[in-house]
Amino acid sequence: MNLVTAKEIYRVLENNTKYQQRMIVCFREVEDIDQFDAKIKSKFIDTNEETEKLFHDTKTAIRNALSTENILTYRVKWNDTSSRKIYMDKFKQELTDAIKRQIDYHLAGLINTEQNIPMDENMSQVPSRSKDILYDEILEHAVQCKMLNERYCPRQDILKKVTVGFLIC
């Protein structure tokens, strides 16, 4: 991790105190990293002492600033294919769930704001937020994605008929 990355993380953490539920952090510990050759190992770890301290301090700041539901932590044996597959499946599912929770949180906030009843995560009234063009754009995109996902229905039966039709020809 370099200083620019750390500064960006601290900026996002500060922004997250003003506007909650906008950040998810994933930590991964590779348990068998000592078994990697030097070239591969360098992709997973920073060996510089100063960088390691900066990384540790940043991780501490993240853990102090975010709720545990928005911090995903994993341990994986990278050389073990089954361990890596379990990690990847769990990571995908938990990250998807965390993103959905944040979208639902902001959708509920949007609905309550439109009804002039801004709420926080405990469903308590809070002051309404000022206009944030980027946030509104992202939220609109999230709403569209959620609606499309709800309307999606697989067409396996149609695909099967088409496939059979082509095979007969």
N, C-alpha and C positions, 0 to 999 in steps of 0.2 A: 504494500500500500504506500502510495506516495502522499506528500503533503497536499497536493491539489485534491486528490480523492478524499482525504480526511476533511478538508475544508468544506467540500461539497456535502459530505455526510453531516457535518455539524450544521450547515445551513438548512438542510432538509429536516434535521431534528428540531431546530428552532422553529421552522415553519409548521412542523407537526404539533407543536405546543399551541399554536394559534388555531389550526384547523386539524382536528383529531381524525384518526382513522385514514391516513393517507400514506402510510408507510408500512411495509412488511420487510423484515430482515431474515435472511437465511444464513445460518452458520453450519459449516460442514467440517468435521474432523476426520481426516483420513488416518485410520489407525495403523495401517501397514506402510506408511510413507517411507520408513527407513529401508524398505525392501526395493524401492524404485532406483533406477539408475539416475545419475546426476542430472541428465538432460530433462527427464520427465519430472523428477523431484522439484526442479526449479520452477515448474509451472504451478505447483501446489503450495509452495512455501517461500516466504521471504527470509533470507538468512542474515540480513543486516540487523544488528542490535537496535539501532535507532528506529528502524522500520517496525521491528517487533514490538517495541515499547509504544510507538504510535498506534499500532494495530490493537494492542491490549487496551490502551486508554480509550480508543474509539469504541471498542466492543463494550467496555464498561459504561461509557456514556449512552450507548444504544440500550443496553439492558436497564439502565436507570430511567430512561425516557419513555420507553415503549411498554405497553401492556404485554404480558406473556403470550397472549393469543396472537400477537403480531410478530413474535420471534420464533422462528422455526429452527430447531437444532438437530443435527444429525451426526451420527458416527457411522463410518463405513469402512469396510476392508475392501479397498479398490481392486486388489488382485483376485479377490474371490468373486466370481461372476454372479453367484446367487445373492451374495450380500449386496453387490452393486445394483442388481435388478430390484431387490427389495427396497433399497434406498431410493432409487429413481421412481418407483411406483408410489412409495409413501410421499416423496417430495412433491411429485406432480399432484397427488390428491390433496395434500395439506395446503399447498400453495393455492390451488384452485379454490378450496374451501375458504381460505383467508381472503382471497380477492372477492369472492362472492359475498362474504360477510361485510367487507368494506363497501361494496356496491350497494348492498341492501341497506346498510347504515345511511349512506348518502341519499339513496332513493327515499327512505323514510323521512330524512331531513328535508328533502326537496318537497315532498308531499305536505309535510307539516308547515314548511315555509310558505308554500302556496296558500295554505289555509291560515296563514299568519299565526302559526303556533310552532315556532322553532323549538326543537327538542334535542337533548343530548343523548348519549348512549343509555342513560338510566331513565329515559323518557321524561326528563325534567325540562322545563322551559328554559331556553337560553336566548341571549340577544341574537337577532338575525345577522347573518354574515353580509359583508359588502360584496358587490358584484366582482366576480373573478372570471374573466372571459375564458381563460384556458380551462379552468375547473368546469365551467358550464359546458364547454365543448366536449370535454372528456366524459362528463356525466351524461350528456345527450347520446354520445356514442355507446356508453355502457347500457343505457336504457334500450337503445335499438338492438344491441347484441342480445340482451336478455329477452326481449320480445321475439326476436328471430329464433332464439334457442327454444323458447316455449312453444312456438308454432311448428318447429321442425318435427317431421315424422319420417322415419326411414321408409324407403320404397323398395325393400328387398324383393317383395312379391313381383313388382313391375320389372325390376332388373332381371329376375329369374326368368320371367316370360320372354323378355327381349333376348336374353342369352340363349334360351332354348330355341327361339325363333331363328336366330342367326345360325345356330348349330345345325338346324334342319336344312337350311338353304345350302 
